[in-house]
Amino acid sequence: MLISTFILFLILLKISCTDLLEKKIYNKDLILLIVFVLVSLFVFPRYTILQHFIGGILLFVPLFLLTLFFGGIGGGDLKLCALMGFLFGFDRGFIAFAISMFLAGFFCLIQLALKQLQRDEVICLGPFLCIGLFVMWLVPFF
């Protein structure tokens, strides 16, 4: 478990740093995460593969529809959310997503209050999604 946690940390750190520096989440980094997710599903089984698949779909589709009609979320962020749902299933995936959105919202409020962020400015969502995913990975199953 310790080795897998360290590997996940490195993958998420790479995704976060790339998103912060380049405002892009590369597919090659997501492929690393996909491989990690697939291996972890067999090493640490929690649900059936179908339940994991449904979790990924249920996190991806609403965000995709929101992005389609209103914009605002990048494709890499959408794929990262789908992987979050696929890794944890819907219940834990949604909690990881909620943690991510809470942290992003809190960060934006602080930045707006300090006048370091404008209301129409774009923020990188990837690092917040990575933090939520990693926190949920560290939390024991409930």
DOSELO-50631 format. One record per residue: chain; residue in one letter; x, y, z negated of N, C-alpha, C in turn; residue number from 1. Coordinates in Angstrom, 1 decimal. Layout:
% residues N
+----+----+--------+---------+--------+---------+----------+--------+--------+---------+--------+-----+
| ch | aa | n.east | n.north |   n.up | ca.east | ca.north |  ca.up | c.east | c.north |   c.up |   i |
+----+----+--------+---------+--------+---------+----------+--------+--------+---------+--------+-----+
|  A |  A |      X |       Y |      Z |       X |        Y |      Z |      X |       Y |      Z | NUM |
...
+----+----+--------+---------+--------+---------+----------+--------+--------+---------+--------+-----+
END
This chain:
% residues 142
+----+----+--------+---------+--------+---------+----------+--------+--------+---------+--------+-----+
| ch | aa | n.east | n.north |   n.up | ca.east | ca.north |  ca.up | c.east | c.north |   c.up |   i |
+----+----+--------+---------+--------+---------+----------+--------+--------+---------+--------+-----+
|  A |  M |    0.8 |    -1.2 |    0.0 |     0.0 |      0.0 |    0.0 |    0.9 |     1.3 |    0.0 |   1 |
|  A |  L |    2.0 |     1.2 |   -0.7 |     2.9 |      2.4 |   -0.8 |    3.5 |     2.7 |    0.6 |   2 |
|  A |  I |    3.9 |     1.7 |    1.3 |     4.5 |      1.9 |    2.6 |    3.5 |     2.4 |    3.6 |   3 |
|  A |  S |    2.3 |     1.9 |    3.6 |     1.2 |      2.4 |    4.5 |    0.8 |     3.8 |    4.1 |   4 |
|  A |  T |    0.9 |     4.2 |    2.9 |     0.6 |      5.5 |    2.5 |    1.6 |     6.5 |    3.0 |   5 |
|  A |  F |    2.9 |     6.1 |    2.9 |     4.0 |      6.9 |    3.4 |    3.9 |     7.0 |    4.9 |   6 |
|  A |  I |    3.6 |     6.0 |    5.6 |     3.5 |      6.0 |    7.1 |    2.3 |     7.0 |    7.5 |   7 |
|  A |  L |    1.2 |     6.9 |    6.8 |     0.1 |      7.7 |    7.1 |    0.5 |     9.2 |    6.8 |   8 |
|  A |  F |    1.2 |     9.4 |    5.7 |     1.6 |     10.8 |    5.3 |    2.5 |    11.4 |    6.5 |   9 |
|  A |  L |    3.4 |    10.6 |    7.0 |     4.3 |     11.1 |    8.1 |    3.5 |    11.4 |    9.3 |  10 |
|  A |  I |    2.5 |    10.5 |    9.7 |     1.7 |     10.8 |   10.9 |    0.9 |    12.0 |   10.7 |  11 |
|  A |  L |    0.3 |    12.2 |    9.6 |    -0.6 |     13.4 |    9.3 |    0.3 |    14.6 |    9.2 |  12 |
|  A |  L |    1.5 |    14.5 |    8.7 |     2.3 |     15.7 |    8.6 |    2.7 |    16.1 |   10.0 |  13 |
|  A |  K |    3.0 |    15.2 |   10.9 |     3.4 |     15.5 |   12.3 |    2.2 |    16.2 |   13.0 |  14 |
|  A |  I |    1.0 |    15.7 |   12.8 |    -0.2 |     16.3 |   13.4 |   -0.4 |    17.7 |   12.9 |  15 |
|  A |  S |   -0.3 |    17.8 |   11.5 |    -0.5 |     19.1 |   10.9 |    0.5 |    20.2 |   11.4 |  16 |
|  A |  C |    1.7 |    19.8 |   11.4 |     2.8 |     20.8 |   11.8 |    2.6 |    21.2 |   13.3 |  17 |
|  A |  T |    2.3 |    20.2 |   14.1 |     2.1 |     20.5 |   15.5 |    1.0 |    21.4 |   15.7 |  18 |
|  A |  D |   -0.1 |    21.2 |   15.0 |    -1.3 |     22.0 |   15.2 |   -1.0 |    23.4 |   14.7 |  19 |
|  A |  L |   -0.3 |    23.5 |   13.5 |     0.0 |     24.9 |   13.0 |    0.9 |    25.6 |   13.9 |  20 |
|  A |  L |    1.9 |    25.0 |   14.5 |     2.9 |     25.7 |   15.3 |    2.4 |    25.9 |   16.8 |  21 |
|  A |  E |    1.7 |    24.9 |   17.3 |     1.4 |     25.0 |   18.7 |   -0.1 |    25.1 |   19.0 |  22 |
|  A |  K |   -0.9 |    25.0 |   17.9 |    -2.4 |     25.1 |   18.0 |   -2.9 |    24.0 |   19.0 |  23 |
|  A |  K |   -2.3 |    22.8 |   18.8 |    -2.7 |     21.6 |   19.7 |   -2.4 |    20.4 |   18.9 |  24 |
|  A |  I |   -3.3 |    19.4 |   19.1 |    -3.1 |     18.1 |   18.5 |   -2.9 |    17.1 |   19.7 |  25 |
|  A |  Y |   -1.8 |    16.6 |   19.9 |    -1.4 |     15.8 |   21.0 |   -2.0 |    14.4 |   20.9 |  26 |
|  A |  N |   -2.4 |    13.8 |   22.1 |    -2.9 |     12.5 |   22.1 |   -1.9 |    11.4 |   21.7 |  27 |
|  A |  K |   -0.6 |    11.7 |   22.0 |     0.4 |     10.7 |   21.5 |    0.4 |    10.6 |   20.0 |  28 |
|  A |  D |    0.2 |    11.7 |   19.3 |     0.1 |     11.6 |   17.8 |   -1.1 |    10.9 |   17.4 |  29 |
|  A |  L |   -2.2 |    11.2 |   18.1 |    -3.5 |     10.5 |   17.7 |   -3.4 |     9.0 |   18.0 |  30 |
|  A |  I |   -2.6 |     8.6 |   19.0 |    -2.4 |      7.2 |   19.3 |   -1.7 |     6.5 |   18.2 |  31 |
|  A |  L |   -0.7 |     7.2 |   17.6 |     0.0 |      6.7 |   16.4 |   -1.0 |     6.4 |   15.3 |  32 |
|  A |  L |   -1.9 |     7.4 |   15.1 |    -2.9 |      7.3 |   14.1 |   -3.9 |     6.2 |   14.4 |  33 |
|  A |  I |   -4.3 |     6.0 |   15.7 |    -5.2 |      4.9 |   16.1 |   -4.5 |     3.6 |   15.7 |  34 |
|  A |  V |   -3.3 |     3.4 |   16.0 |    -2.6 |      2.2 |   15.7 |   -2.6 |     1.9 |   14.2 |  35 |
|  A |  F |   -2.3 |     3.0 |   13.4 |    -2.3 |      2.9 |   12.0 |   -3.7 |     2.4 |   11.5 |  36 |
|  A |  V |   -4.8 |     3.1 |   12.0 |    -6.1 |      2.8 |   11.6 |   -6.5 |     1.3 |   12.0 |  37 |
|  A |  L |   -6.1 |     0.9 |   13.1 |    -6.5 |     -0.5 |   13.5 |   -5.8 |    -1.5 |   12.7 |  38 |
|  A |  V |   -4.5 |    -1.3 |   12.4 |    -3.7 |     -2.2 |   11.5 |   -4.3 |    -2.2 |   10.1 |  39 |
|  A |  S |   -4.7 |    -1.0 |    9.6 |    -5.2 |     -0.9 |    8.2 |   -6.5 |    -1.5 |    8.1 |  40 |
|  A |  L |   -7.3 |    -1.6 |    9.2 |    -8.6 |     -2.2 |    9.1 |   -8.5 |    -3.7 |    8.9 |  41 |
|  A |  F |   -7.4 |    -4.3 |    9.4 |    -7.2 |     -5.7 |    9.2 |   -6.5 |    -6.0 |    7.9 |  42 |
|  A |  V |   -5.6 |    -5.1 |    7.4 |    -4.8 |     -5.3 |    6.2 |   -5.7 |    -5.0 |    5.0 |  43 |
|  A |  F |   -6.4 |    -3.9 |    5.1 |    -7.3 |     -3.5 |    3.9 |   -8.7 |    -3.4 |    4.4 |  44 |
|  A |  P |   -9.4 |    -4.6 |    4.6 |   -10.8 |     -4.6 |    5.1 |  -11.7 |    -4.0 |    4.0 |  45 |
|  A |  R |  -12.6 |    -3.2 |    4.4 |   -13.6 |     -2.7 |    3.5 |  -15.0 |    -2.9 |    4.1 |  46 |
|  A |  Y |  -15.2 |    -2.7 |    5.3 |   -16.5 |     -2.9 |    6.0 |  -16.3 |    -3.8 |    7.2 |  47 |
|  A |  T |  -17.3 |    -4.1 |    7.9 |   -17.2 |     -4.8 |    9.2 |  -16.7 |    -3.8 |   10.2 |  48 |
|  A |  I |  -16.2 |    -4.3 |   11.3 |   -15.7 |     -3.4 |   12.4 |  -16.8 |    -2.6 |   12.9 |  49 |
|  A |  L |  -18.0 |    -3.1 |   13.0 |   -19.2 |     -2.4 |   13.5 |  -19.5 |    -1.2 |   12.6 |  50 |
|  A |  Q |  -19.4 |    -1.4 |   11.3 |   -19.6 |     -0.3 |   10.3 |  -18.6 |     0.8 |   10.5 |  51 |
|  A |  H |  -17.3 |     0.4 |   10.7 |   -16.3 |      1.4 |   11.0 |  -16.5 |     2.2 |   12.3 |  52 |
|  A |  F |  -16.9 |     1.4 |   13.3 |   -17.2 |      2.1 |   14.6 |  -18.4 |     3.0 |   14.5 |  53 |
|  A |  I |  -19.4 |     2.7 |   13.7 |   -20.6 |      3.5 |   13.5 |  -20.2 |     4.8 |   12.8 |  54 |
|  A |  G |  -19.3 |     4.6 |   11.8 |   -18.7 |      5.8 |   11.0 |  -18.0 |     6.8 |   12.0 |  55 |
|  A |  G |  -17.2 |     6.3 |   12.9 |   -16.6 |      7.1 |   13.8 |  -17.5 |     7.9 |   14.7 |  56 |
|  A |  I |  -18.5 |     7.1 |   15.2 |   -19.6 |      7.7 |   16.1 |  -20.4 |     8.8 |   15.3 |  57 |
|  A |  L |  -20.8 |     8.5 |   14.1 |   -21.6 |      9.4 |   13.3 |  -20.9 |    10.7 |   12.9 |  58 |
|  A |  L |  -19.5 |    10.6 |   12.8 |   -18.8 |     11.9 |   12.6 |  -18.5 |    12.6 |   13.9 |  59 |
|  A |  F |  -18.3 |    11.9 |   15.0 |   -17.9 |     12.5 |   16.2 |  -19.1 |    13.2 |   16.9 |  60 |
|  A |  V |  -20.2 |    12.5 |   17.1 |   -21.3 |     13.0 |   17.9 |  -21.9 |    14.3 |   17.4 |  61 |
|  A |  P |  -22.2 |    14.5 |   16.1 |   -22.8 |     15.8 |   15.8 |  -21.8 |    17.0 |   16.0 |  62 |
|  A |  L |  -20.5 |    16.7 |   15.7 |   -19.5 |     17.8 |   15.9 |  -19.3 |    18.1 |   17.4 |  63 |
|  A |  F |  -19.4 |    17.0 |   18.2 |   -19.3 |     17.2 |   19.7 |  -20.4 |    18.0 |   20.2 |  64 |
|  A |  L |  -21.6 |    17.7 |   19.7 |   -22.8 |     18.5 |   20.2 |  -22.7 |    19.9 |   19.7 |  65 |
|  A |  L |  -22.3 |    20.2 |   18.5 |   -22.1 |     21.6 |   18.0 |  -21.1 |    22.3 |   18.9 |  66 |
|  A |  T |  -20.0 |    21.6 |   19.2 |   -19.0 |     22.2 |   20.0 |  -19.5 |    22.4 |   21.5 |  67 |
|  A |  L |  -20.2 |    21.5 |   22.0 |   -20.7 |     21.6 |   23.3 |  -21.6 |    22.9 |   23.5 |  68 |
|  A |  F |  -22.5 |    23.1 |   22.5 |   -23.4 |     24.2 |   22.5 |  -22.9 |    25.5 |   22.0 |  69 |
|  A |  F |  -22.1 |    25.5 |   21.0 |   -21.6 |     26.7 |   20.3 |  -20.1 |    26.9 |   20.4 |  70 |
|  A |  G |  -19.3 |    25.9 |   20.7 |   -17.9 |     26.1 |   20.8 |  -17.3 |    26.1 |   19.4 |  71 |
|  A |  G |  -16.0 |    26.3 |   19.4 |   -15.3 |     26.5 |   18.1 |  -14.4 |    25.4 |   17.6 |  72 |
|  A |  I |  -14.7 |    24.1 |   18.0 |   -13.8 |     23.0 |   17.5 |  -13.1 |    22.4 |   18.7 |  73 |
|  A |  G |  -11.8 |    22.3 |   18.5 |   -11.0 |     21.7 |   19.6 |  -11.2 |    20.2 |   19.8 |  74 |
|  A |  G |  -10.8 |    19.7 |   21.0 |   -10.9 |     18.3 |   21.3 |  -10.1 |    17.4 |   20.3 |  75 |
|  A |  G |   -8.9 |    17.9 |   20.0 |    -8.0 |     17.1 |   19.0 |   -8.7 |    17.0 |   17.7 |  76 |
|  A |  D |   -9.3 |    18.1 |   17.2 |   -10.0 |     18.0 |   16.0 |  -11.2 |    17.1 |   16.0 |  77 |
|  A |  L |  -11.9 |    17.0 |   17.1 |   -13.0 |     16.1 |   17.3 |  -12.5 |    14.7 |   17.2 |  78 |
|  A |  K |  -11.4 |    14.4 |   17.9 |   -10.9 |     13.0 |   17.9 |  -10.4 |    12.6 |   16.5 |  79 |
|  A |  L |   -9.8 |    13.6 |   15.8 |    -9.3 |     13.3 |   14.5 |  -10.5 |    13.0 |   13.5 |  80 |
|  A |  C |  -11.6 |    13.7 |   13.7 |   -12.8 |     13.4 |   12.9 |  -13.4 |    12.0 |   13.2 |  81 |
|  A |  A |  -13.3 |    11.7 |   14.5 |   -13.8 |     10.3 |   14.9 |  -12.9 |     9.3 |   14.2 |  82 |
|  A |  L |  -11.6 |     9.5 |   14.2 |   -10.7 |      8.5 |   13.6 |  -10.9 |     8.5 |   12.1 |  83 |
|  A |  M |  -11.2 |     9.6 |   11.5 |   -11.5 |      9.7 |   10.1 |  -12.7 |     8.8 |    9.8 |  84 |
|  A |  G |  -13.8 |     8.9 |   10.6 |   -15.0 |      8.1 |   10.4 |  -14.7 |     6.6 |   10.6 |  85 |
|  A |  F |  -13.9 |     6.3 |   11.7 |   -13.5 |      5.0 |   12.0 |  -12.7 |     4.3 |   10.9 |  86 |
|  A |  L |  -11.8 |     5.1 |   10.3 |   -10.9 |      4.5 |    9.2 |  -11.7 |     4.2 |    8.0 |  87 |
|  A |  F |  -12.6 |     5.2 |    7.6 |   -13.3 |      5.1 |    6.3 |  -14.7 |     4.6 |    6.3 |  88 |
|  A |  G |  -15.3 |     4.5 |    7.5 |   -16.7 |      4.2 |    7.6 |  -17.4 |     5.6 |    7.4 |  89 |
|  A |  F |  -18.7 |     5.6 |    7.5 |   -19.4 |      6.9 |    7.5 |  -19.4 |     7.5 |    6.1 |  90 |
|  A |  D |  -19.7 |     6.8 |    5.1 |   -19.8 |      7.4 |    3.7 |  -18.5 |     8.0 |    3.3 |  91 |
|  A |  R |  -17.4 |     7.3 |    3.3 |   -16.1 |      7.9 |    2.9 |  -15.6 |     8.9 |    3.9 |  92 |
|  A |  G |  -15.9 |     8.6 |    5.2 |   -15.4 |      9.5 |    6.2 |  -16.1 |    10.9 |    6.1 |  93 |
|  A |  F |  -17.4 |    10.9 |    5.8 |   -18.1 |     12.1 |    5.6 |  -17.6 |    12.9 |    4.4 |  94 |
|  A |  I |  -17.2 |    12.2 |    3.3 |   -16.6 |     12.8 |    2.2 |  -15.3 |    13.4 |    2.5 |  95 |
|  A |  A |  -14.5 |    12.7 |    3.3 |   -13.2 |     13.3 |    3.7 |  -13.4 |    14.5 |    4.6 |  96 |
|  A |  F |  -14.4 |    14.5 |    5.5 |   -14.7 |     15.6 |    6.3 |  -15.2 |    16.8 |    5.4 |  97 |
|  A |  A |  -16.0 |    16.5 |    4.5 |   -16.5 |     17.6 |    3.6 |  -15.4 |    18.2 |    2.8 |  98 |
|  A |  I |  -14.5 |    17.4 |    2.3 |   -13.3 |     18.0 |    1.6 |  -12.5 |    18.9 |    2.6 |  99 |
|  A |  S |  -12.3 |    18.4 |    3.8 |   -11.6 |     19.2 |    4.8 |  -12.3 |    20.6 |    5.0 | 100 |
|  A |  M |  -13.6 |    20.5 |    5.2 |   -14.3 |     21.8 |    5.5 |  -14.4 |    22.7 |    4.3 | 101 |
|  A |  F |  -14.4 |    22.2 |    3.1 |   -14.4 |     23.0 |    1.9 |  -13.0 |    23.7 |    1.8 | 102 |
|  A |  L |  -12.0 |    22.9 |    2.0 |   -10.6 |     23.5 |    2.0 |  -10.4 |    24.6 |    3.1 | 103 |
|  A |  A |  -10.9 |    24.3 |    4.3 |   -10.8 |     25.3 |    5.3 |  -11.6 |    26.6 |    5.0 | 104 |
|  A |  G |  -12.8 |    26.4 |    4.5 |   -13.6 |     27.5 |    4.1 |  -13.0 |    28.4 |    3.0 | 105 |
|  A |  F |  -12.5 |    27.7 |    2.0 |   -11.8 |     28.4 |    0.9 |  -10.6 |    29.2 |    1.4 | 106 |
|  A |  F |   -9.8 |    28.5 |    2.3 |    -8.7 |     29.2 |    2.9 |   -9.1 |    30.5 |    3.7 | 107 |
|  A |  C |  -10.1 |    30.3 |    4.5 |   -10.6 |     31.5 |    5.3 |  -11.1 |    32.6 |    4.4 | 108 |
|  A |  L |  -11.9 |    32.2 |    3.3 |   -12.4 |     33.3 |    2.4 |  -11.2 |    34.1 |    1.8 | 109 |
|  A |  I |  -10.2 |    33.3 |    1.3 |    -9.0 |     34.0 |    0.7 |   -8.3 |    34.9 |    1.8 | 110 |
|  A |  Q |   -8.1 |    34.4 |    3.0 |    -7.5 |     35.1 |    4.0 |   -8.3 |    36.3 |    4.4 | 111 |
|  A |  L |   -9.6 |    36.2 |    4.5 |   -10.4 |     37.4 |    4.8 |  -10.4 |    38.4 |    3.7 | 112 |
|  A |  A |  -10.4 |    38.0 |    2.5 |   -10.3 |     38.9 |    1.3 |   -9.0 |    39.7 |    1.3 | 113 |
|  A |  L |   -7.9 |    39.0 |    1.7 |    -6.6 |     39.6 |    1.7 |   -6.4 |    40.4 |    3.0 | 114 |
|  A |  K |   -7.4 |    40.4 |    3.9 |    -7.3 |     41.1 |    5.2 |   -6.2 |    40.5 |    6.1 | 115 |
|  A |  Q |   -5.9 |    39.2 |    5.9 |    -4.9 |     38.6 |    6.7 |   -5.5 |    37.8 |    7.9 | 116 |
|  A |  L |   -6.8 |    37.8 |    7.9 |    -7.5 |     37.0 |    8.9 |   -8.7 |    37.9 |    9.3 | 117 |
|  A |  Q |   -9.0 |    37.9 |   10.6 |   -10.1 |     38.6 |   11.2 |  -11.3 |    37.6 |   11.3 | 118 |
|  A |  R |  -12.5 |    38.1 |   11.3 |   -13.7 |     37.2 |   11.4 |  -13.7 |    36.4 |   12.7 | 119 |
|  A |  D |  -13.2 |    36.9 |   13.8 |   -13.2 |     36.2 |   15.1 |  -11.9 |    35.5 |   15.4 | 120 |
|  A |  E |  -11.0 |    35.4 |   14.5 |    -9.8 |     34.8 |   14.7 |   -9.9 |    33.2 |   14.6 | 121 |
|  A |  V |   -9.1 |    32.5 |   15.4 |    -9.1 |     31.1 |   15.4 |   -8.2 |    30.5 |   14.3 | 122 |
|  A |  I |   -8.6 |    29.5 |   13.6 |    -7.7 |     28.9 |   12.6 |   -7.5 |    27.4 |   13.1 | 123 |
|  A |  C |   -6.4 |    26.9 |   12.6 |    -6.1 |     25.5 |   13.0 |   -6.9 |    24.6 |   12.0 | 124 |
|  A |  L |   -7.7 |    23.7 |   12.5 |    -8.5 |     22.9 |   11.6 |   -7.8 |    21.6 |   11.3 | 125 |
|  A |  G |   -6.8 |    21.2 |   12.2 |    -6.1 |     19.9 |   12.0 |   -5.5 |    19.7 |   10.6 | 126 |
|  A |  P |   -4.7 |    20.7 |   10.1 |    -4.1 |     20.5 |    8.8 |   -5.2 |    20.2 |    7.7 | 127 |
|  A |  F |   -6.3 |    20.9 |    7.8 |    -7.3 |     20.6 |    6.7 |   -8.0 |    19.3 |    6.9 | 128 |
|  A |  L |   -8.2 |    18.8 |    8.1 |    -8.7 |     17.5 |    8.4 |   -7.7 |    16.4 |    7.9 | 129 |
|  A |  C |   -6.4 |    16.7 |    8.1 |    -5.4 |     15.8 |    7.6 |   -5.3 |    15.7 |    6.1 | 130 |
|  A |  I |   -5.5 |    16.8 |    5.5 |    -5.5 |     16.8 |    4.0 |   -6.7 |    16.0 |    3.5 | 131 |
|  A |  G |   -7.9 |    16.3 |    4.0 |    -9.1 |     15.5 |    3.6 |   -8.9 |    14.1 |    3.9 | 132 |
|  A |  L |   -8.3 |    13.7 |    5.0 |    -8.1 |     12.3 |    5.3 |   -7.2 |    11.6 |    4.3 | 133 |
|  A |  F |   -6.1 |    12.4 |    4.0 |    -5.1 |     11.8 |    3.1 |   -5.6 |    11.7 |    1.7 | 134 |
|  A |  V |   -6.4 |    12.7 |    1.2 |    -6.9 |     12.7 |   -0.1 |   -7.9 |    11.5 |   -0.2 | 135 |
|  A |  M |   -8.7 |    11.3 |    0.8 |    -9.6 |     10.1 |    0.8 |   -8.9 |     8.8 |    0.8 | 136 |
|  A |  W |   -7.7 |     8.8 |    1.5 |    -6.9 |      7.5 |    1.5 |   -6.4 |     7.2 |    0.1 | 137 |
|  A |  L |   -6.0 |     8.3 |   -0.6 |    -5.4 |      8.1 |   -2.0 |   -6.5 |     7.8 |   -3.0 | 138 |
|  A |  V |   -7.7 |     8.2 |   -2.8 |    -8.8 |      7.9 |   -3.8 |   -9.2 |     6.4 |   -3.7 | 139 |
|  A |  P |   -9.2 |     5.8 |   -4.8 |    -9.5 |      4.3 |   -4.8 |  -11.0 |     4.2 |   -4.3 | 140 |
|  A |  F |  -11.2 |     3.0 |   -3.7 |   -12.6 |      2.7 |   -3.2 |  -13.6 |     2.8 |   -4.3 | 141 |
|  A |  F |  -14.7 |     3.4 |   -4.0 |   -15.8 |      3.4 |   -5.0 |  -17.0 |     2.8 |   -4.5 | 142 |
+----+----+--------+---------+--------+---------+----------+--------+--------+---------+--------+-----+
END
